Amino acid sequence: MSLGSLLFVTSSPDSTISLDRYHNWYDNEHLPARLTVPGVRSALRYKSVTRNKTFLAYYDLDSDEVLKSPEYIALNENASDEERAVKPHAGLDRRLYKEIARVGKQAPTPPKTLLVVEMTPYPGHENEFNHWYDTYHIPQMGEVAGWSRSRRFLLTEPLDSGVCKYLTLHEFDRYNALGSDRSGTVKWRNEVIEIVAQRDRSIWEPYHAKDEPEGTHIVFHDGIQFNVRIDGKEDGPILAFSNPLGLNLSVWDNVVAALAPKFRLIRHDQRGHGRTSQPTKVTSFSELADDIVGILDYLNVQRLHALVGLSMGAIVCLDFALRYPLRVEKIIPCDGLPVSHPDIVKAWHTRIKVIEEQGAGVLAEQAVDRWLTPGFKKDPANQKTIQWLRENFSKTPANAFRVNALAMEDYDYITPAKNIKLPALLVCGAQGPTLELMKQLEKVIPGAELVVIDKCGHLPMIEQPKAYIDILKASL
């Protein structure tokens, strides 16, 4: 990955706001909003090991141009009342850096210990300082147990506030990697101290929200920060899920609750959705399948009992079965379009235009209306569920919808499906728009079985959860 920029923000909230309010704002509003901006590769929170009530959030950016993008500017222009109320009291110290060097490899999860070193060499000694840092200090740091990566940055703003010119992040994939020696596990050479006019050193550890669900993980893969959830029986057969476009991992909540007593369940927010960072290029079904592999590798899962996917996720199931047949025993694609068509491509372009020009809320109304049967929509008992669906979809950034929808421009999984050698259970709503193509897919995949759910549109886990869960249980 190319060198980028770093937005480095420390905070010490004042006494006018409670820590609970401050953290609730940062965890559930401020930081997640930044993950919706294209070019924000990751967003992580830390707490100081030695300084009470001092916190750090740092954001890896493609470049400092990200902060000038319409999406980023809109965050301030459309700030909520809570943002406007809390932010002035958060004690934010904001700095922007350009990455100048990188040594080592990014761990698949955020650093468990972060050593931050800031320095400014005296004028005339900058070359000497940089030579020492690159040839002596970073290699020495690499000898500390748990070290994974060191990255060096040059300050770009502010330039007139006494902030050190150079910043280095030393990342360790081990808690308490520097032990009890807070003053310096790795010693400075005297000749270097003499050429440094200003320096600071701080140690940080991950901050975890009080209301963060158990089993929540951050996993890095292919330059994307993925939000991953693991639920269910620790030693149960392992299932993974792939989501429909426009909805986050919570769409499986009912299914997970029903299967958790017997199965280990892995979900993730797909690229650009939920708390996963934004892709900056058009994606593909193969990349979405590779994302699952990256998550499984992090979790040391060699083989799934089953991969379940719906809509766009159904096609991910097909790609996964074709390319990674040794890593899954069974696939369960639901309500998918296994082949593109000019009329469908035209429809996707129309939807992209709607979300870009009118917003996700308008597209959410159209999508939910298209997904559900008239009978379900008319029943007053379902109005809360329908509203939840609209709100879930409305959180999808336009960029995430566009880059994932364009994966459906030109593809054909019906033709190669004859090469799928795994058991395949196909599921589709009787009133769903994909039923005829799912019937074609059943004829192509050797030994595949199609189960049709009556009185059901495109989302069986929402419209007919009991019937859908019973089908999964019987198959698994």
N, C-alpha and C positions, 0 to 999 in steps of 0.2 A: 504494500500500500504506500502511496506517495506521502511525503511529508506534508503536514497540514498546519493548522493553527490551534491555539488553546485559549479558551476563555476560562480564567481562573478566578473564582469568587469565594472569598472567605466572609464569614458572617458571625456576629456576636449580638444577638437580639438584646435590646434594652429592657428595662424593668417594666415598661408600659404594656408589654404583651407577654402572655404566658408562653412557656416553652411548648406546651401542647398545641397552642394555637399556631405558633410559629412553624412547628414541624408539620402540622396538618396542612398548612398552606404550602409549604415547600414540597412535601411528599405527594400531595394529591392535586395540586394546581400548578405551581410555578415550574417545577422540574419536568413533569410530564408534558406540559405545553411546549417546552423546548425540543422535546423528542419528535414533535410534529413538523419541525422545520427541516426541509431538505438540506443536506450538508452537515447536519449535526450528527456525527458518527456515534457518539455515546454521551451519556450524562450520568455522572456518578456522585454520590454523597459520602462524605467522611466526617469523622469527629476527631478532634485533637486528643492525643494521648496525654499531653501535659497541661493543656490550657483549658480550664473549665468554661463551659458554654461557648466554645469556639468550634465552628463548623466550616467545612470546605465542600464546595461543589465545583467540579471541573468538567468542561465540555470540549470534547475533541471535534474540531471543525475541519471541513475540507479546505477552507481558507477563510481569511477575515472578511471576504466578500459575503459570506453567509449572514453576517450581522447587518448587511445592507439590503438583504433580500426582502421582497414584499411580505413573505410569510413571517419573518422575524420582526419586522417593523410593526406588523399587525398585532403582535403579542402585546405591545405597549399601547397601541391605539385602542385596542379592544379589551384592555385590562378590566377584570371584574372589580366589584366594590371591595371584596376581601383583599385582592392584590393591592389596590390603592391604599387600603387601611393599614396593612401589615408591612409592606415593603419599606416605607420610610423609617420603621422602627427595627428593621432586621440587621442593621449595622453592616451593610454590604460593602465590601472592598473589592472592586472589579478591576481585573487586569487582562490585557490581551497580549498573547505571545505568538511568535512565529517559530515553528519547529525547525531546528537547524541540524540535528543529528539524532540517530536512533541506533542503539546496540541491544541485541537480544531479541527475544520473541514474545509477543503478547500471549499471556496465559489465556485459557478459554473462559476464565471468570475474572472479575475485578480483582485488583491487588488486595491481598489480605493485610499487608503492611505497606504504607506509602511513606517514603522518606523524601521530603522536599528540601532542596538546598538552593539558596539564593545568594548570588555573589556579584560584586562589581569590582573589576580590577582597576588599579590605578592607571591613569593615562600613560601610554607608552609601553604598557606591559600586557596588552590584550593578547597578542600573538603567543607570548610566553604562557599566559594563563590557559588559553585554549589548548595549546600543545600538552600542557601538564594534565588537563582534564581528560583529554581523549586518549592519551597514551599511558597514563599512570592511574588516575583516580577511578575511572569507570572500570577498567580491568580489575582493580583491587576490589571494587564493590561487587563485581561478578563472582568473587570467591566466597561471598557471604551465603550461607545456606538459605535456599529458598528464592534467591535472586532470579528474576525472569527477564527484566528489561530495564534499561535506562534511556531516558529521552531528554535532550537538551533543547532549551527554548531561549529566544532573544526577545526582550520586551519591545512591544510596538506602541502600547499606550497603557497608562499615562507615562509621559517621558519626563515630567518635571515635578514629581512628587516625592523624590527620594527613594523610589522603589528600585531594588537591585536590577541591574541590566540583564543578568543571566539567571535562568531558573532551570533546575534539573529535577525530574521526577524519577526516583529509583523505585521500581516495583518489585515486590516480593510476594510469591505465592505461598506464604506461610504467615500465620498469626504470630505476633511478637517476634518477628524475625531478627530484630536488633537487640533482643534480650533486655536486660535491666539497665544497660549502659546508655542512658538517655543523652549523655553529653557527646558521645561519638564512638561507635563501634569501630568505624574505620577512621584512623588518625590522619590529620593533615600534615603535610610536610612543611617544615618551618619556612623554607624558601618561598612557598606558595602563600602562606599567611602574610608574608612581608609585602607581597605585591597586590593584595586584596584590600580595597578601601572599605568595603562594606560586605557583610555576610550575615546570613540567618539560616537556621536549620530547624526543621519541625518534623514530627512523626505523627502519622494519622492512621486510623483504622476505620473500616467500613461502618457507616451509620445505617442501622436497620430500623425502619418504622415500627412503632408499637402495634399498629393494626395490620402489618404485613402478614398475609396468610402464610401459614407454615407450608414449607415445600416450595416457596418461591425462589427462583434462581435467575441470575443474569448470566447469559452465555454469549460469548463473542464468536461469530463465524462470518467469514467472507466480508469483513468490514461492517457488519451489522450487529447492534446490541439487541439480543433477543430476550424477551420476557417469557420465562418458562415456569409452568406449574406442575408439581408432582403430587398426586393424591392416591389414597387407597391403601390396600394391604401391601406391606413392605416386601413380602416374599411371594406375592401373587403373580400370575401370568401378566406380562406387560403389554398394555395397549397404548397406542399413540393416536392422536387425532389431528386432522388437517381441516382448517376452517373454510367456510364460504367467504367470498370476497365481500368486504364491507362490514364484517362482524368479527369481534375479538373472541378470545378463548372462552369467555363466559357463556357463549351460545351452547356449550356442552354441559352446563351446570347440572341439569336434571339427569343427564345420562351418567355423569360422574358420580353423583350422589347415589344412584341406583346400583352402579357396578363396583363402587369402592370397597364394599365388604369382602370381595373375592379377587379383585384385580388391582394391579399397579397401573396408574393412569397418567400419561404424559401429554400435556397440552402446551401450546405456545402461541403467542400472538405473531401472526405472519408479518412479513416485511411491511413496515409502515403502519401497522394496526396496533391498537392498544398502547402498551408501553414498550413496543419494539421500535427502534429508530428507522428513519426513512431511507429507502433505497434512492439512489440518484440516477439510476438508469432503468430502462424497461427490463422487467424480469422475465422468467420463463418457468414452465412447469418443472423442468429439470433442476433449475436452481432452487425451487421450492422444495423439491424432494431432497436435494443436497443439504438444505437447511436442517431437515429432520435428521439426516445422517450426522451432521455436525453436532446436533444436540445429543443424539444417542452416543456418539463417541465421548462427549464430555461426561455423560452419565455412566459410561462403561457398560452400555447395553449392546450386546453383540447381536441379539435377535429378538424381534418382537413376536408376541403371540398373534397380534393382528394390528393392522393399520386401518383406521376408519376415517373416511373423508367425505365431505358433502359439498356439492356444487363444484367450485374450483378445486376444493380439496379432494373430490372424487377423482379428478384427472391426475392430481398428485399421487394418489394411490396407484393408478395405472402406471405412471412413470416409474414409481418406486419399485413396483413388481417386476417391471421389465429390466431395470438397471441394477437393482439390489435384491435379487431373489433369495439370496442366502441370509438376508437380514430380516425376513418376515415370513411367518408361516401362512398367513391368510390376509386377504385384503377385503374390505367392505366399502366399496364405492357407493355413494348415495346421491341420487338426483343430479348426475353430472351430464355435461355435453361432451361426449368423447371425440367430436370432430367439429371443426369450425365450418361456417357457411357464410356466404356473402351477406345475407340478410341479418345474420347474428352479428357479424362484424360491424355492419352499419348501425345496429342497435347499440353496440358498445361505444361507438364513437359519439352517438347522440347522448348517451348517459355521461360520458366524459365531459362533453360540452356543458351539460346541465350542472354537474358538480363544480366545474371550474367557474362558470358564470353566475350561477344562482345559489351555490352552496350545497353542502351535504344534506341539510334539512329537507330541501325540496326533493332531492334524489331519494332520500329515505322514504318519503311519503309514497313515491312512485314504486320503489322496490318492494316495500312491505305490502302495498296493494297488489302487486304482481305475484308475490310469493304465496299469499294466503288465499284460501277458498272463500267465496262469498258468505257461506254459512258461518264459518269461524269468525269473520270480521263483523257479522251482524250480532253475534251473541254478546250481550253486555258483560257476561262473566269473563270475556277474553280481552276487555279493553286495556287492562293494566299490562297484560303481556304484549299487546300490540304497541302500546306506548313505550314499553321497555325496548322493543325491537327498534322502533324509530330512533330512540335516544342512542342506542348502541351504534346504529349505522351512522347517525349524525356526527359521531365523534371521529369518523374516518376522514383523514386529510385528503384533499383533492389529489395531491401528488401520489399518495398510496393507492388510491383508486385507479388513477391513470396508468401508473407503471405496471400494476398487476392486471388490469383489464386488457392492456395491450399484449399480454401474454396469450390472449385468446384471439389474436389476429389471424394466425395461420397455423393450424395444427391438425393432426390426424392420429388418434390413438385407436381407432377401430381397426385399421389395417394391421398394425403390429400386435394387436391384442391376441392374435392367434398364438403368439409366442409366450404368453403368460402361462406358466406351468404350476402356479399356485392355486389353491382353492380360492374361489371368488364368490362372495355373496353380494349380489346387487340389490339395492333397495331403492324404491321410488314411490312417490305419492301418485295416486291414481289420477289426480287432477294437476299434477306437476307438468311443467312445460317440456321436460326432458324424457318423458316416458317412452316415446317411440324410439329414440336413439338408445335408450337403455335396453330396450328389447333387441335392437340390433347387436349391441355389445354382448348380450347373453348368448347369442348364436355364435359369436366369434371366439370367445374365451372358452377353452376346453373345460367342460364340466361345470361351468358357471350356473348359478341359480339366481333368478330374479324374483324378489318378493315385492308385491305391490300393496301399498297401504291405502285402503279406501278412505274417502272423505279427507283427503290430505293433499296439500299443494307441494311447495318446494322445500319446506322445512319440517320434516317429520318429527324432529326432536322438540319442536315448538308446538306444532299443531296436533300431533298424535303421539305424545311422549310415551304413554304406556305401551301402545302397540309397537312403537319403534324399539323401546327398551326390551320388550319381550322377544322381539326378533333377534336382537343382539345377544341376549342371554342364551337363546336356543342355539345360536350358531357358535357361540364361544364356549 
